[in-house]
Amino acid sequence: VTNLPLADSMVLPRIGTSAFSVRGLLKPDAIRAFAEAQIKAYDIRCPGPMMRAGALSGGNLQKALLARELAFDPKVLIVSQPTRGLDVGAARF
């Protein structure tokens, strides 16, 4: 969701899990730590996890989405043209 901070957007599909909430209350430190780890691991160029996701460049937004989905070891990940619109350097990632 591009209107949310990057950290929130990266955990949104799993926001109700015990990793990111307890009894319906969010764990902001855990959310921020997760996002910071993904930003570092995937070299997402941004000033920090509280940046609005929609303000990222297209390539960095794609890296953030990929990081979000791969972080939880999916058995299968189906993507359609995942490098479309990326520059050559980002496509090699």
C-alpha positions as CSV (number, residue, x, y, z in Angstrom):
1,V,0.0,0.0,0.0
2,T,1.8,3.1,-1.2
3,N,0.2,5.6,1.3
4,L,1.6,3.7,4.3
5,P,5.1,3.9,5.6
6,L,7.4,1.4,4.0
7,A,7.7,-0.6,7.3
8,D,3.9,-1.0,7.6
9,S,3.5,-1.9,3.9
10,M,6.2,-4.6,4.2
11,V,4.4,-6.4,7.0
12,L,0.8,-5.7,6.0
13,P,0.0,-9.3,4.8
14,R,1.2,-10.7,8.1
15,I,0.2,-7.9,10.4
16,G,-1.9,-10.2,12.6
17,T,0.9,-12.7,13.3
18,S,2.6,-12.9,16.6
19,A,5.8,-11.5,15.1
20,F,4.1,-8.1,14.6
21,S,1.2,-7.9,17.0
22,V,0.0,-9.1,20.3
23,R,-3.7,-9.2,21.2
24,G,-4.5,-6.8,18.4
25,L,-1.8,-4.3,19.3
26,L,1.0,-3.7,16.9
27,K,4.6,-4.1,17.8
28,P,6.2,-1.0,16.2
29,D,9.7,-2.0,17.2
30,A,9.4,-5.4,15.6
31,I,7.8,-3.9,12.5
32,R,10.6,-1.3,12.1
33,A,13.3,-3.9,12.8
34,F,11.9,-6.2,10.1
35,A,11.7,-3.4,7.6
36,E,15.2,-2.2,8.4
37,A,16.6,-5.8,7.9
38,Q,14.8,-6.1,4.5
39,I,16.0,-2.7,3.4
40,K,19.6,-3.7,4.1
41,A,19.3,-7.2,2.7
42,Y,17.8,-6.0,-0.6
43,D,19.6,-2.7,-0.9
44,I,16.4,-0.7,-1.0
45,R,17.4,2.9,-1.5
46,C,15.4,5.0,1.0
47,P,16.1,7.2,4.0
48,G,14.5,4.7,6.3
49,P,11.5,2.5,7.1
50,M,9.1,5.3,7.9
51,M,9.3,6.7,4.4
52,R,6.0,6.5,2.5
53,A,6.2,3.5,0.2
54,G,4.7,5.4,-2.7
55,A,7.7,7.8,-2.6
56,L,10.1,5.0,-3.6
57,S,11.4,4.8,-7.1
58,G,9.8,2.0,-9.2
59,G,12.8,-0.3,-8.9
60,N,13.0,0.2,-5.1
61,L,9.3,-0.4,-4.7
62,Q,9.7,-3.6,-6.6
63,K,12.6,-4.7,-4.4
64,A,10.5,-3.9,-1.3
65,L,7.6,-6.0,-2.6
66,L,10.0,-8.9,-3.4
67,A,11.7,-8.6,0.0
68,R,8.3,-8.7,1.7
69,E,7.2,-11.8,-0.1
70,L,10.5,-13.7,0.1
71,A,11.1,-12.9,3.8
72,F,8.7,-15.7,4.9
73,D,10.0,-18.5,2.7
74,P,7.1,-19.1,0.4
75,K,6.8,-22.5,-1.1
76,V,5.8,-21.0,-4.4
77,L,6.0,-17.4,-5.7
78,I,4.4,-16.6,-9.0
79,V,5.4,-13.4,-10.6
80,S,4.7,-11.9,-14.0
81,Q,7.5,-9.9,-15.6
82,P,9.2,-9.1,-12.3
83,T,12.0,-7.0,-13.9
84,R,9.8,-5.1,-16.3
85,G,10.6,-1.4,-16.1
86,L,13.8,-1.9,-14.0
87,D,17.2,-0.6,-15.0
88,V,19.9,-3.1,-15.9
89,G,21.6,-2.8,-12.5
90,A,18.4,-3.5,-10.6
91,A,17.4,-6.4,-12.9
92,R,20.7,-8.2,-12.1
93,F,19.8,-8.1,-8.4
